[in-house]
Amino acid sequence: MMANKVWFITGASRGFGLLIARDALARGDYVVAAARKPQAVAEALGNHPRLLPVQLDVADDAAASVAVQAAVERFGRVDVLVNNAGYGLVGAVEETSAQELRKNYEVNVFGLLNVSRAVLPVMRRQRSGHVMNISSQGGYQGFCGFGIYCSTKFAVEGLSEAMAQELAPLGVHVTVVEPGAFRTDFFDAASLVKAAAHIEDYDGTVGPMRQFAADNNHAQPGDPEKLAQALLVLADAGRPPLRLQLGSDAVARAYAKHQQVEQELAQWKELALSTDFEPAARQAA
């Protein structure tokens, strides 16, 4: 069994998670498919000898530990963790209630942390493993109307950078994956929550974003099947990247942001550098 990888995938009952689980099984790997409704995984993938569906609400810290324990008892190890569970939230920052905000963080950020903290002791003991944190192009550049959601993914980006530095000496890799718009159910009501409040002053900025989500549902440019295959390639990389943009839109956004940051940095560089203490010799003079 050790010749093949053992995957632990959250949000595995549909979308990216289900496709990754399917393709990993197809090539001979072992998969722990974590979902709030594990029966949906079994219905989609069948009674496979290398598949272990487990019940998991990622916001439940204790449940994450139980699920990981079941994985180790069944397969003996965890080689690849895919923190995929999450959902979108559209609405202006001011429109978003405290309850809506906290719920998004509970899943997208704290849920990722719950599962990571449960899996990392296993990978540390192995001195091997690969954590893939699914972010978004919205985790690299904020978008009006998706401010809260983007902030959760910005948190994932920062966590991933720190985790990569902490875990590298222990033989564990971390990659934050930044998909663009892929043709999944992300814009469906089950995956994209709309803020209940509506403030007319934001109709010119947030309004088009709401309409974009409605108009582009299941018309996104990215192919989910190809993303799943890309993550299998990533899992096999000897030196995986810290970040991996997937989709032409995500790549273009990254280049555009780099250019914008460089231009702004150059414009304000003099002021930025003016805030240090003066060198001691100059102070003495």
C-alpha positions in Angstrom: 0.0 0.0 0.0 2.9 2.4 0.7 3.7 2.6 -3.0 0.4 4.6 -3.4 -0.6 7.8 -1.6 -3.2 8.2 1.1 -5.4 11.3 0.5 -7.5 13.1 3.1 -9.9 15.3 1.2 -12.5 17.6 2.9 -15.7 18.7 1.1 -15.4 15.5 -0.9 -19.1 14.9 -1.7 -19.2 17.2 -4.7 -17.2 19.7 -6.8 -13.4 19.7 -6.7 -13.3 17.3 -3.7 -15.3 14.6 -5.4 -13.4 14.8 -8.7 -10.0 14.7 -6.9 -11.2 11.6 -4.9 -12.4 9.9 -8.0 -9.1 10.5 -9.9 -6.9 9.5 -7.0 -8.8 6.2 -6.7 -8.6 5.6 -10.4 -4.8 5.7 -10.4 -4.5 3.3 -7.4 -4.3 5.7 -4.4 -6.2 5.5 -1.2 -8.8 8.2 -0.3 -10.4 9.3 2.9 -13.3 11.4 1.7 -14.6 13.7 4.4 -18.0 15.3 4.0 -21.0 16.3 6.1 -23.0 13.7 4.2 -20.6 10.8 3.6 -23.3 8.7 2.1 -23.2 11.1 -0.9 -19.6 10.1 -1.4 -20.5 6.4 -1.3 -23.3 7.0 -3.8 -21.0 8.8 -6.2 -18.0 6.6 -6.0 -19.4 3.2 -4.9 -18.2 0.7 -2.4 -14.5 1.0 -3.2 -12.0 -1.0 -1.2 -9.5 1.9 -1.2 -12.1 4.5 -0.2 -13.1 5.5 3.3 -16.0 8.0 3.5 -16.0 9.8 6.9 -18.5 12.2 8.4 -17.0 15.6 9.1 -18.2 19.1 9.6 -14.9 20.9 9.5 -16.1 23.5 11.9 -16.2 20.8 14.6 -12.7 20.5 16.0 -13.3 17.2 17.9 -14.9 15.6 14.8 -11.8 16.4 12.8 -9.6 14.5 15.2 -12.0 11.5 15.1 -12.0 11.5 11.2 -8.2 11.6 11.1 -7.9 8.8 13.6 -10.3 6.7 11.5 -8.0 7.4 8.5 -4.9 6.3 10.2 -6.6 3.2 11.6 -7.7 2.2 8.2 -4.7 3.2 6.0 -1.9 3.8 8.5 -0.8 7.2 7.2 -1.9 10.4 5.5 0.3 11.6 2.6 -1.8 14.4 1.1 -4.3 16.7 2.8 -6.6 18.7 0.6 -8.4 21.4 2.6 -11.1 21.9 0.1 -14.3 22.5 2.2 -15.6 26.1 2.0 -18.2 28.3 0.5 -18.7 31.8 -1.0 -20.3 34.9 0.4 -21.4 37.8 -1.8 -22.3 41.2 -0.4 -20.6 44.5 0.5 -18.5 44.4 3.7 -20.9 46.8 5.4 -23.9 44.7 4.2 -22.6 41.5 5.8 -23.9 40.8 9.3 -21.7 39.6 12.1 -23.4 36.2 12.0 -22.9 35.8 8.3 -19.2 36.8 8.6 -18.5 34.5 11.5 -20.1 31.5 9.8 -17.9 32.0 6.7 -14.8 32.2 8.8 -15.9 29.1 10.8 -15.8 27.0 7.7 -13.2 28.6 5.4 -10.6 29.5 8.0 -11.2 27.8 11.4 -12.4 24.6 9.6 -9.2 24.5 7.6 -7.2 24.9 10.9 -9.2 22.2 12.7 -8.4 19.6 10.0 -4.8 20.8 9.6 -4.1 20.5 13.4 -5.6 17.0 13.3 -3.5 15.8 10.3 -0.2 17.5 11.0 0.9 15.3 14.0 0.5 12.3 11.6 2.7 14.0 8.9 5.3 15.1 11.5 5.7 11.5 12.7 6.0 10.3 9.1 8.5 13.2 8.3 6.6 13.4 5.0 3.4 14.8 3.6 1.8 17.5 1.5 -0.8 20.0 2.6 -2.8 21.6 -0.2 -4.9 24.5 1.0 -7.6 25.5 -1.6 -7.7 29.2 -1.7 -8.9 31.3 -4.7 -7.8 34.0 -7.0 -9.8 36.0 -4.5 -7.2 35.1 -1.9 -4.5 36.9 -3.9 -6.6 39.9 -5.0 -9.7 41.3 -3.3 -12.9 41.9 -5.3 -15.7 44.2 -4.4 -18.8 42.3 -3.4 -16.7 39.4 -2.1 -14.7 41.2 0.5 -15.5 38.9 3.4 -15.0 35.7 1.3 -11.7 37.1 0.0 -10.6 37.9 3.5 -11.1 34.3 4.5 -8.9 33.2 1.6 -6.3 35.9 2.4 -6.2 34.3 5.8 -5.6 30.9 4.2 -2.7 32.4 2.2 -1.0 33.8 5.2 -1.5 30.6 7.2 -0.1 28.6 4.3 3.0 30.7 4.0 3.7 30.3 7.7 3.0 26.6 7.7 5.3 26.1 4.8 8.2 27.6 6.7 7.4 25.7 9.9 7.0 22.3 8.2 9.7 22.4 5.6 12.4 21.1 8.0 10.1 18.3 8.9 9.7 17.0 5.4 6.2 18.3 4.9 5.3 20.5 2.0 2.5 23.1 1.8 0.9 24.5 -1.3 -1.8 27.1 -1.5 -3.9 26.5 -4.6 -5.5 29.6 -6.2 -8.2 28.5 -8.7 -9.8 31.0 -11.0 -13.4 30.6 -12.0 -14.2 26.9 -12.7 -17.4 25.4 -14.0 -18.6 24.0 -10.7 -21.6 24.7 -8.5 -19.8 27.6 -6.7 -22.4 30.1 -7.9 -25.3 27.9 -6.8 -27.3 28.8 -3.7 -25.7 25.7 -1.9 -22.2 27.2 -2.3 -22.7 30.9 -2.5 -24.5 32.7 0.2 -25.9 36.2 -0.4 -25.8 38.8 2.4 -29.3 39.4 3.6 -28.9 43.2 3.9 -29.0 45.4 0.8 -27.7 49.0 0.8 -28.5 50.9 -2.4 -25.3 52.9 -2.3 -23.4 49.8 -3.2 -25.6 49.0 -6.3 -22.9 50.4 -8.6 -20.1 48.2 -7.3 -21.6 45.1 -5.6 -24.6 45.0 -7.8 -22.7 44.0 -11.0 -20.9 41.3 -8.9 -24.2 39.8 -7.9 -25.3 39.8 -11.5 -22.0 38.4 -12.6 -22.5 35.4 -10.3 -26.0 34.8 -11.7 -25.0 35.2 -15.3 -21.9 33.1 -15.2 -23.2 30.1 -13.2 -22.0 27.0 -15.0 -20.4 29.2 -17.7 -17.0 29.7 -16.0 -13.9 29.1 -18.2 -12.1 26.6 -16.0 -12.5 22.8 -16.4 -12.9 21.1 -13.0 -11.8 17.8 -14.5 -8.5 19.3 -15.5 -8.1 20.9 -12.1 -8.4 17.5 -10.4 -5.7 16.1 -12.7 -3.5 19.1 -12.0 -3.7 18.3 -8.3 -2.5 14.8 -8.9 0.5 16.2 -10.8 1.1 18.6 -7.9 0.9 15.7 -5.4 3.7 13.9 -7.3 6.0 16.9 -7.4 9.3 16.5 -5.6 9.6 20.2 -5.0 6.0 21.6 -5.1 5.4 25.3 -5.2 4.2 27.4 -2.4 1.5 28.9 -4.6 -0.2 27.4 -7.7 -2.6 29.5 -9.8 -4.9 27.4 -11.8 -6.9 28.8 -14.8 -5.9 31.5 -17.3 -7.9 34.1 -15.4 -6.1 33.4 -12.1 -2.7 33.6 -13.9 -3.7 36.9 -15.5 -4.9 38.3 -12.2 -1.7 37.5 -10.5 0.4 39.2 -13.2 -1.9 42.3 -13.1 -1.6 42.5 -9.3 2.2 42.2 -9.4 2.3 45.1 -11.9 0.0 47.3 -9.8 2.0 46.6 -6.6 5.3 47.4 -8.3 3.9 50.7 -9.7 2.4 51.8 -6.4 5.6 50.8 -4.5 7.7 52.8 -6.8 5.4 55.8 -6.6 5.4 55.9 -2.8 8.9 54.5 -2.1 10.3 57.8 -0.9 7.7 58.2 1.7 7.9 54.6 2.7 11.6 54.8 3.3 11.4 58.0 5.2 9.9 56.5 8.4 13.0 54.7 9.7 15.1 56.0 12.6 18.1 58.1 11.4 21.4 56.2 11.4 23.3 56.6 14.6 26.2 58.5 13.0 23.9 61.0 11.4 22.0 61.5 14.8 25.4 62.2 16.5 26.4 64.7 13.9 
